[in-house]
Amino acid sequence: MKKALRIIIPIALYFIIPALCIACFLLFEAAQGEKLEEILGGLLIGIALDFIYSLILLLIHIINLIKDSRK
């Protein structure tokens, strides 16, 4: 069960982060225009945050590989 959660949670965050960004943009009405602009803005910010999240996961993976190779 724990192994399945370790696999599912990082992947699920790729879908949760943009959804939360869109919800925040709609909730706070960040864009001054129509709903479509708010949804698009939230999606673009969500994609940017997903990219940053994937870079963090990549760095963690590389650091673990380096640690394992030293053993």
C-alpha positions in Angstrom: 0.0 0.0 0.0 2.8 2.4 0.9 4.6 1.6 -2.3 1.5 2.3 -4.4 1.0 5.7 -2.6 4.7 6.6 -3.3 4.0 6.0 -7.0 0.6 7.6 -7.2 1.0 10.8 -5.2 3.8 12.3 -7.3 1.9 11.6 -10.5 -1.4 12.8 -9.2 0.3 16.2 -8.3 0.8 16.8 -12.0 -3.1 17.0 -12.3 -3.8 18.5 -8.9 -1.5 21.6 -9.2 -3.1 23.0 -12.4 -6.6 22.3 -11.0 -5.8 24.2 -7.8 -4.3 27.1 -9.8 -7.4 27.4 -12.0 -9.6 27.2 -8.8 -7.6 30.0 -7.2 -7.8 32.2 -10.3 -11.5 31.7 -10.5 -12.0 32.2 -6.8 -10.0 35.4 -6.5 -10.9 36.6 -10.0 -7.3 37.4 -10.8 -8.0 38.3 -14.4 -10.0 41.4 -15.1 -11.6 39.9 -18.2 -13.9 36.9 -18.8 -13.9 33.5 -17.2 -12.0 32.1 -20.1 -9.0 34.4 -19.4 -9.1 33.3 -15.7 -9.1 29.6 -16.7 -6.3 30.1 -19.2 -4.2 32.1 -16.8 -4.7 29.4 -14.1 -3.7 26.7 -16.5 -0.6 28.5 -17.7 0.5 29.1 -14.1 -0.3 25.5 -13.3 1.9 24.2 -16.2 4.7 26.4 -15.0 4.5 25.1 -11.5 4.3 21.5 -12.9 7.6 22.2 -14.8 9.2 23.5 -11.6 7.9 20.4 -9.7 9.3 18.1 -12.3 12.7 19.8 -12.1 12.7 19.3 -8.3 11.8 15.6 -8.7 14.6 15.2 -11.2 17.2 16.8 -8.9 16.1 14.5 -6.1 16.4 11.5 -8.3 19.9 12.6 -9.5 21.0 13.1 -5.9 19.7 9.7 -4.9 21.6 8.1 -7.9 24.8 9.8 -6.8 24.4 8.7 -3.2 23.7 5.1 -4.4 26.7 5.0 -6.6 29.0 6.0 -3.7 28.0 2.9 -1.7 
